[in-house]
Amino acid sequence: MSKYSIVNTTKEQRERFVANAEAINLLGAIPLTKENRALLQTYVDGQNELDDLREMIIDKYTR
């Protein structure tokens, strides 16, 4: 299992992972949409794994 999986992390760790990723994103990428930010919150809350989120976001943009 990944060190980022829900079963291997606490909510606080997931919050830090997401905050760090958002900070890196702000260095040169397009800011996250509210919808994508809400999807990331489902990871923080332990509802969806990152792999699932990646698939959801890819599906959203390939429709």
C-alpha positions in Angstrom: 0.0 0.0 0.0 1.1 3.5 -0.7 2.3 5.7 2.2 -0.4 8.2 1.1 -3.3 5.7 1.3 -6.1 6.4 3.8 -5.3 3.3 5.9 -1.7 4.4 6.4 -2.3 8.1 7.2 -4.2 10.3 9.7 -6.5 13.0 8.7 -3.9 15.6 9.8 -1.3 14.0 7.5 -3.7 14.0 4.6 -4.4 17.7 5.2 -0.7 18.4 5.1 -0.2 16.3 1.9 -3.0 18.3 0.2 -1.8 21.7 1.5 1.8 20.9 0.3 0.5 19.8 -3.1 -1.6 22.9 -3.5 1.4 25.1 -2.5 3.5 23.4 -5.2 0.7 23.8 -7.7 0.6 27.6 -7.0 4.2 27.9 -8.2 3.3 27.7 -11.8 0.1 25.8 -12.6 -3.4 26.9 -13.1 -5.1 27.2 -9.7 -7.4 24.3 -8.7 -11.1 24.7 -9.3 -13.5 24.6 -6.5 -14.8 21.3 -7.7 -11.3 19.8 -7.7 -10.6 21.2 -4.3 -13.8 19.6 -3.1 -12.6 16.3 -4.5 -9.3 16.6 -2.6 -11.3 17.2 0.6 -12.9 13.8 0.1 -9.4 12.3 0.3 -8.7 14.3 3.5 -12.0 13.1 5.0 -11.0 9.5 4.2 -13.8 9.0 1.6 -11.7 8.5 -1.6 -8.1 7.3 -2.3 -5.8 9.4 -4.4 -6.0 6.9 -7.3 -9.8 7.2 -7.3 -9.5 11.0 -7.4 -7.1 10.9 -10.2 -9.6 8.7 -12.2 -12.5 11.1 -11.3 -10.6 14.1 -12.5 -9.4 12.5 -15.7 -12.9 11.3 -16.5 -14.2 14.8 -15.8 -11.9 16.4 -18.4 -12.2 13.7 -21.0 -16.0 13.8 -21.2 
